[in-house]
Amino acid sequence: MAKNSTALTEREQIDYLCDDLGDIVSVGRQEARKIANKLKWLVGEAIVTSPLYKKYSKGQGGLIKTIAAKMGYGEKNLYEWVHFYERFHDGKYDLDAPWSKIRAALPAPKDESENKPVEVCKKCPLHCK
């Protein structure tokens, strides 16, 4: 019996399946990015609109550090999420945008070296004059 000329070969079936899977993964990643961006905005909103945030002078009283430690989140992430909400408090941001693009629109983080104590050695010409 002769093969039907319209039937797909196994190789073609695999190619079509892989195309379909690629589309599914692409859409899933896009949806996941939207959800992740919305989550970051909502966390920022919850912190900024909390009376504690105002009480601690917009995060300068250790509130973000305390939340990060208690919740197991990175302090830097929480600060970014707060800045994200503050920058886009009107909700007008591109949910599809990669986080790196959103982050680029946020204020630059403080230089960590400014907060570190200066090490002073003994009897050197730089520190001990």
ABEGO torsion letter per residue (X at the ends): XBBBAABBBAAAAAAAAAAAAAAAAAAAAAAAAAAAAAAAAAAAAAAAABAAAAAAGGGAAGAAAAAAAAAGBBAAAAAAAAAAAAAAAAGBBBAABBAAAAAAABBBBBBAAAABBBBBBBGBAAABX
